[in-house]
Amino acid sequence: MVYYNTLEQKIFNIITAFILIILSLIIIYPVVYVLFASLSDPVKLMSNTKVLVKPLGFSVEAYKLVFKHPLLLSSYKNTIIYVVVGTSINLFMTTLGAYVLSRRDAFFKKYIMIMVVITMFFGGGLIPSWLLVKNLGMLDTMWALVIPGAISAWNMIIMRTGFMALPSSLEESATIDGANDFVILWRIILPMAKPVIAVMVLFYGVSHWNSWFGAMIYLRSREKYPLQLVLREILVTQTMRDIAQDIDAVDFMPIEQTIKYATIVVATVPIMCVYPFLQKYFAKGVLIGALKG
């Protein structure tokens, strides 16, 4: 293939590169600002009126106070359990639903798809959901956070579309050899659909990691709180003022700001560390899931 690098193409490439650099800076700078602010000296940060391009001084006092919170470490453990268990359930249920709806000979497929799509626009509401969870005996348990949202209609449609994009000849060959649906799914479909599965792991995992509202509604025991709910208490309420009792009110006001930045970093860094391992599948998986309607 021959590329003609004309003047118009050079100008277009320069303008495109400039726009992408500006957009990248707009996206990256808030993340860098929060990190630098969390490591800055609280007094210098409050008096700063310039663009923050490096930490002002260096202080980890905000992180020390955040990790002094009695529920922080247990909430980390709870969140990891909720993410692993919840994502596993999500993948299992979404895979089964997507596989059935991707079969060309499935009964009532169109009507089932209509019902699935309807759930994306209409729901029962908070009170019926709470009553359902209560009547099922799941209040104040992990299952109240992972069972009600076991399937996302949008994610199931993406996975279904990804399954439909796979060559049907492989399934037909397996069927001739005597393979049933479970063998076709686990040994043929899933190994070929790794990009879509990686996207589902990312979507569901991030959703569970960031979830706090369900825990606030369904959990009563504080030792079962996930990380995001504990961090919400730090950001919204005055729990850190009780922990930092050895700091007087005047000195606490500056460090209160850096505590909030440190809280954001503590909540964000772990999930950001996971993303690079799934990033290579992300674009491919989304594109595969968007080829067909």
N, C-alpha and C positions, 0 to 999 in steps of 0.2 A: 504494500500500500504506500502510495506517494503522498506526502503532505507538502503543500505549497505555502510556505511561510510568507504570506504577503504582508504589506504594511497594515492593512485593516485587521488581519489576524493578530499581529503583534500588539496593536493598540487595544484590541479586545482582550487579549491575555493580560496585558498590564492593568487594565481597568478591573478585570475580574479578580486578579491577584490582590489589588488594592482593597477592593470591597471585602474580600474574604479575610484579609488581615484586620481590617476595622471590625468586622463582625466577631472575629476570634478574640480581639482585645476586649470587646464589649462583654463577651461571655466569660472570659478567663479572669478579668480584673476583679469582679466581685468575690470570686473564690480566693484569689491572692490577697485581696484586702482583708477578708475575714481571718485568714491565716496570720497575716502580719499583725493585725490588730490584737489577736489573741495572745501574741508573743510580745506585745509592746508594753512599755511601762505605762500603767494606768493614768498617771498624772500627765505625762507627756502626750498621751493619746487624746485626752480631753481637751488639751490646749492646742492641739494641732488643727490647722485650717488648710493645709496643703494636701496635694495628692499623696497618698501613702504608697511609697514604692519600696519600702523596707521597714522592718520593725523599728519602732522608736525606742531605743534602748533594748533591753532584753529581760523578760520576766516570765516565769512559769508559775507564778503565784495563783493565777486564775485556774490553771489546770489542777494544781494541788487542792484548791478549794472544791472544784467540781468532783474530783475523785474522793473527797472526804464525805460526799453524800452517802449515807448508809445503804441506799438501795441501788446505787449505780452498778456495782459489779453483779449483783443478783439480777438486775434488769437486763444486763448484757447477756447473761446466761439464758434468761427467759426468752429474750428476743431471738437468740440463735436457735433455740428449740422450736419456737413458733415458726421461724423461717424455714427450717429444715422439714419439720412435720407438715406445715401448711403447703409448702411448695411441692412436696412429694404427693400429697393428696390432690393438689391442683393438677399436676402433670398426669397422674393416673386417670382422674375423671375426665379431664379435657381430651386426653388421647383417645379414650374409649368413645367419647361422644363425637369427636372429629372423625374417627375412623368409620363409624357407622354412617354418619352423614355424607361421607365421601364415596360410599359405595353406590355404584350406578343402579344396582338392582334392589336397593333398600326400600322397604315398604313405607309409604306415607312420608317420604323424605321431605317433600316440599312443605307439607303441613307442619312437620316438626320444625323445619327451618323458620317458618312463619312465627311459630310460638317462641322459638329462641330469640328471634329478632325483637318481638314484642317486649320481652323482658329487658331489653336494652333501653326502652323508653318509659316503661311503666313498672312500678314496684309497689309492694304492699305498704311501705312506710315504716317508720321507726317503731311505733307502738306495737303493731302486729308482729314485727320481727322480734321484739323483746319478749312478747307473750309466747311466741313459738319457742324461742330458746329456753324460756322459763319452764314451759310445759314439757319440754324434752329433757329437763333436768341438767342442762348444760351451763347454768349460771355459775359464775365464779370458777370455771374450769377452762383449760386450754381449748377444749373443743368448741366453745362458744366463739373463738376467734378464727378457727380454721375450717369448721364444717359449713356454716352459712354461706361462705363465699368459695365453696369448693370448685365451682366452675365460673369462669368469666365468659359471657356470650361472645364478646368481641374476640378474645383470645382463641376460643374454640373455632370461630369462623376463620381466623388466620391460619390455624393449624389444619383445618379441613381443606382450605384452599391449597395449602402446601402439599397435603396428601394427594389431592386431585392432580397436581402438576407432575407427579411421579409417573414413570412409564407403566402403563397397564399390562404390557406384555409380560413383565416379571411376575405379576400376580397370577396371570392366566397360566403361565408355565408352572408355578407352584401349585395351583389348583389341579392341574392335570397330573402332577406328581402325588396328589393326595393330601396336600397341606390344607388345614382348616384355617378359619379366620384368625385364631390366636397365633398360629405359627406364621402366617403371612404378616401379621402386625408386628410381632416381636422380632422376627428374623429377617424381614425384607423391608417393611415400611420404615420402622424406626431407625435402623442403621443408615438408611438413605436420607432421612429427614433430620439429621443432626443440627443443621443450621436453624430450622424452625424450633426444635426442642430447646436449643440454647437461648433463643429469643424468649421462649415461654419461661425458662428458668429465670432470665433477667427480669421480665415483666412481673412475674409472680413474686420473686424474691424481693425486689425493690418495694413492691406493694406491701408485703408483710413487714419489711424492715421499717417502713415509714408509717405504718398504721398505729394509731393511738386512740381513735374515737371509739372503736369497738371495745377496746380494753376499758376505757372510761365508763362505758355503758354497762358492760357485762361482768366486769371483775370487781370484787369487793375486798379481796385480800391484797394488801399492798405488796406483799412478798411475791406476788404473781405478776406484778406490773411489768410491761415491756419497757425497753429503753426509751422509746419516744415519749411515753407518758411521764416517766420520771424527768426527762429533759424538759418537757412542757412545764412541769411544776417549777423547775429551776428558772425558766424563762419568764413565766407568767406570774407565779406567786413569789412569796418572800421566804422560801425555804432556805436559801443560801444565807440570808441574814441570821437565821438561827444557828447555822453551822459555823459561821464566822463570828462567833461571840467575842473573840479576843480582839476584834477590830472595831474601833469606835465608828460612829455613824459618819463622821466627816471623812475618815480614811476609806470607808467602805464604798462611798458614792463613786469614786473613780474606778475602783476595781470591779464594781458591779457591771460596768459595760464590758470589760474584758472577759468577765465570767460568761456573759451571754455569747460572745464570739467563740470562746473556748468550748462552750456547750455545742455550738453548731459544728465545730470541727470534730468533736468527739462523736457526734451522731453521723457525720458524713463520710469521714475517712474510711471506715471499714468497708462500706458498700462501694466506694470508689476504687478500693484495692481489688475488688472482685471483677469490676467491669473490664479491665484490660484482657482478662483471660477469655471473655465472651465476645469482645468487640469484633474479632475477625469473623464471627458467625452472624453478627447482628444485622449488617446491611444485607447480606445474602439471604438470611432467613426472612426478613421483612419483604424483600423483593419476591422471593418464592411464594410467600403467602399472599401476594397481591397480583398474581398473574391471571387468575380467573375469578369470576364472580360466583 
